Structure formats: structure tokens, C-alpha cells
Amino acid sequence: MSRHNPVEVQIHTGSLWVGGDAYPLRNISHVGQRRLVPVKKKIGKDLFFGIVRIWLVLGFGAALAQSTENTVAYVVVAVVVGLLIWRLVVKVRQPDLPVLYGLIVNTAGTQRDTVWSTHKHEIDHLVLEITKAINIPGGAQMVFHVEHAVAGDLIQQYGAGSIGKASHFGHGNIQAG
């Protein structure tokens, strides 16, 4: 689950400041945004296979308990079915993840994800104001507060290899972990 950590974005002294990271405005070649849409849960499939597992365990347990006439088998089956039901309920009740919007800044051929937010209008506003600041050198100094900045983990996979799990703290690039 994502957490909101407000991030301060400033434009002053010819630089874009995101948290503690500085990007000289004269070196920024592109400002844009990225949209990250989480994969929707397959609740129907999970529910179906969860119920099938429960029925299989019940059938196997009933056959085992009837052939051995042992009360321990009934207890084991009841515990396993209880765990399967608990696991299924937890999976079905998980909340959907929000769509994330990221501010992307290209400097010297390097693309950086500087801020991620759950509110598109915050990133749209930043893109507009940063573009204005690039086009008007020495313009007004500005401070923005991205109130819905998101901190969390980012897991990406390209082709057959994975870059693994990486942490993101709402601003700056991801940290491998």
C-alpha cells in the first residue's frame, strides 16, 4: 500500500529542486510525465480456484478420516480449510492500488523519475511551471508542494531479466534494494 509523503519542489537560482536533488534548468532537455497503472486483480479467478482448493481438501480429508476413523484427521482438515478460507478472504479484500503519475526530467541524456503522485493535476501543474521556467531564464522563484507524493517500492522487469525490487521515497530516482 502506498503512503503519501508531501514533497517540496522549488524553482530558484536557475535550478529545479525536488527534495534535496537539484536539476539545473539549462541542462533540462525534456519535461514530461509517466502514468503507472497497476494490474487489476483477477478476483473471479482467485475466488474460483480458492473454492476448488477448499473442496479438494474437504474431499481428501473426508476420505482420509473415514478410512482411518481418526479424529486427528478431522482436526487437521478443519485447520487446513480454515487457513484456506482465511487466505482467500484476505486476497479478496485487498484494496485496488491507485494509478500513479510521475514527473519525468531528462538531463544530459539521462531520464529521471523525480516525483510520483496519485493526483494527475499536481504533475500536470509541475510540468507546465517547469516548462515556463526553462523558457524564461531568471524568472520568478516558485515553491510547489506535492501533497499526494507517493513513497513505496517499484518492481520492474525488462525482457528475461529483472532489475529486482527498488525503493522510491517520493522524489529522486529509485534506490536498488
N, C-alpha and C positions, 0 to 999 in steps of 0.2 A: 504494500500500500504506500502511496506517495505521501510525503509531508510537505507542507507549504512553509518555505523559509523566505521572508522578504529579502530582496537583493536590491542594492542601490547601484544605479547606473548613472554615471556623470559624463558630461562633455565639457571639458575645460582644458586650458593651456595646450590646445591642439591635439588632445588625446581623448580617446573613449576609454573610460574607466568602468569596468564591470567587477564589482567587489574590489579585490586587490590587484586585478590584472589590468594592464594598460595596453591600448592599441593606438599607435599614432595615426591620426586621421589621414595624413598624407600617404600612409602606406596601405590604407584600406582600398582594395580594388573592387570589392563586391560586398553588398549587404543584402541579406535575404532571410527567408525563414524556411524551416523544415517542419513538416507535420508528421507526427508519430502516432499511428492508430494501432491500439492493441488488438490482438486477435480475439475475436469474440469466443466466449466459452461455448462448447458443444454440450449443453445441458441435456438435451434429449438423448444423445449417445451415452453420456456418462450415467444418466439415470437408468437407461435400459440395461447396460452391462452391469451396473451395480445390483439391480434387482435379479438379473440372471445369476450373478455370483452368490447372492443370498440364497436363492432357490437351490442351487447346486450344493452349497454347504449343508443346507437343511436336508436335502435328499440323501447325501452321502452320510451325514451324521445320523439320520433316522435309520438307514440301513445298517450302519455300524452298531448303533446302540441296540437295535432289535436282534442282531445276530449274537452280540456278546451279553446282552441283558445287563449292562453295567451302567450305573447311574453317573459315573465319572464321564462317560461318553456324552451323556445328555448335558452335563455342565460345560464341557469343552465346546460342544456345538453351540450352546446358548451364548457363551462368551465370544466365540468367533462371529456369530451372527450379530451380536450387539456391536462388536468393533466394526464390522462391515457397514452396518446401518449408521453408526456414528460418523464414519469416514465419508459415506455418501451424503449425509446431511451437511457436513462441513463443506464439501465440494460444491453442493448445490447452492448454499447460502453465501458463497464468496461474492463480494460486490464486483461489478464491472469496473475496469480501470478507465480513467478519463483519457481523452485524446490530449496529447501534449504538442505544444508549439515551441519551436526553438529559434532563437536568433542566431543566424549564421554570419560570420565575418571572415572574409578572405583577406589575408595579408601576405604579401610576398609569395603567392602560390600555395599558401597553407590555409586550409579551411578549418575554422574553429567553431565549435558549438559553444556560444558564450552564455546564454540564459535559456532555460526551459520554463514554460509556464502552462497552466491549464486554461488560461484565458487568451484567446487569439487576439483580442483587441489590444492587449498590453504589448505583444510582439509587433503587431502592425504599427502601433504608435512609435515604438522604438526604431523600427526600420525607417519610417518617414522622417523622424527627427535626426537620426544619424546621417541619412542621405542629405538632408538640408545642411547639416554641419560640415559635411565633406565639400559641398558645393559653395559654401560661404565661409572661407577660412577666416578665423579671427572673429567669428560671430559670437552671439550671446552664449554665456555659460549656462548649462542646464543640468538639473538633477531629476532623475526619474526613480520612482520606487516601484519595482515589480513585486506587487503584493502576493501574487499567486505563483511565485517561483517554486519549482519542484526539485527536491533532492531525492535521490534514490539510486537504484542500480540500473545499468544499461547492459544488456547482453546482446551482442551482435554476432552473426555468423555469415561469412562470405565463402561461397563455394564449399569445398570439402573440409576446410579448416575453420577453427573457431578462435576468436581473439579472447574468449573466456568472459569472465564476469568483470565488469568495471563499475566503479562507484562514481557518482556525479553529485555534487553538493549544491546545485542550483546555478552556479556560474563557473566559467572557465571550462577547460577541457576535462574529459573523463580521466580518471586515475585507474590504471590497471590494478587488479587485485585478485 
